[in-house]
């Protein structure tokens, strides 16, 4: 298993409960793929460096996980079709 940092930005025009539910659903996707979540950090609303889909702010989340490349690929696939997210980034952490 490899260590990854996954950051994603949720749309700010959703209700607080919907935003949290979106993050929980993404966490479940990783857990279903047998990924081990080491850190789950809700960074809250932040201003974006530039406008994305006409939004100037977004809710940031950071997951640090140990997972297989297949689990990360499945997460990436799910995130790409999720319209609640503005952006995501997956980085492999070197030991």
C-alpha positions as CSV (number, residue, x, y, z in Angstrom):
1,X,0.0,0.0,0.0
2,X,1.2,3.5,-0.8
3,X,0.5,6.7,1.0
4,X,-1.5,9.5,-0.7
5,X,-2.7,13.0,0.1
6,X,-6.1,13.7,-1.5
7,X,-7.5,17.2,-1.4
8,X,-10.8,18.2,-2.9
9,X,-13.0,21.4,-3.0
10,X,-16.7,21.1,-2.5
11,X,-19.1,23.7,-4.0
12,X,-20.0,26.5,-1.6
13,X,-23.7,26.9,-2.7
14,X,-24.7,23.7,-0.9
15,X,-26.1,23.3,2.6
16,X,-23.6,22.5,5.4
17,X,-25.1,19.0,5.9
18,X,-24.9,18.3,2.1
19,X,-21.2,19.3,2.1
20,X,-20.4,17.0,5.0
21,X,-22.4,14.2,3.4
22,X,-20.4,14.6,0.2
23,X,-17.2,14.3,2.2
24,X,-18.5,11.2,4.0
25,X,-19.5,9.5,0.8
26,X,-16.1,10.1,-0.7
27,X,-14.6,8.6,2.5
28,X,-16.8,5.5,2.1
29,X,-15.5,5.1,-1.5
30,X,-12.0,4.8,-0.1
31,X,-13.0,2.5,2.8
32,X,-14.9,0.2,0.4
33,X,-11.7,-0.2,-1.6
34,X,-9.9,-1.3,1.7
35,X,-8.0,2.0,2.0
36,X,-6.8,3.1,5.4
37,X,-7.6,6.7,6.2
38,X,-4.8,8.1,8.4
39,X,-6.1,11.7,8.5
40,X,-9.4,13.3,7.7
41,X,-9.3,17.1,7.9
42,X,-12.1,19.5,7.1
43,X,-10.3,22.8,6.3
44,X,-13.5,24.8,6.0
45,X,-14.5,27.5,3.5
46,X,-11.6,29.3,1.8
47,X,-11.2,31.8,-1.0
48,X,-10.1,30.3,-4.3
49,X,-7.0,31.6,-6.1
50,X,-9.1,32.0,-9.2
51,X,-12.8,31.6,-10.1
52,X,-13.9,28.0,-10.8
53,X,-17.3,27.5,-12.4
54,X,-18.3,31.0,-11.3
55,X,-17.5,30.3,-7.6
56,X,-15.0,32.4,-5.7
57,X,-14.9,30.2,-2.5
58,X,-15.1,26.5,-1.7
59,X,-15.0,24.0,1.2
60,X,-11.6,22.3,1.4
61,X,-11.1,18.8,2.6
62,X,-7.8,16.8,3.0
63,X,-7.5,13.0,3.3
64,X,-4.2,11.3,4.0
65,X,-4.6,7.6,3.1
66,X,-2.8,4.4,2.6
67,X,-4.2,2.7,-0.4
68,X,-3.5,0.6,-3.5
69,X,-3.3,2.4,-6.9
70,X,-6.5,0.6,-7.8
71,X,-8.4,2.2,-4.9
72,X,-7.1,5.6,-5.8
73,X,-8.1,5.1,-9.4
74,X,-11.6,4.2,-8.3
75,X,-11.8,7.3,-6.1
76,X,-10.6,9.4,-9.0
77,X,-13.3,7.9,-11.2
78,X,-16.1,8.6,-8.7
79,X,-14.8,12.2,-8.1
80,X,-14.8,13.0,-11.8
81,X,-18.5,12.2,-12.1
82,X,-19.5,14.0,-8.8
83,X,-20.9,17.4,-9.7
84,X,-20.7,18.6,-6.1
85,X,-16.9,19.0,-6.4
86,X,-15.1,21.9,-8.0
87,X,-11.5,20.4,-8.0
88,X,-9.5,17.5,-6.6
89,X,-5.9,16.6,-6.4
90,X,-4.3,13.3,-5.6
91,X,-0.6,13.3,-4.7
92,X,1.5,10.2,-3.9
93,X,3.7,10.9,-0.7
94,X,7.2,9.6,-0.9
95,X,8.6,8.0,2.3
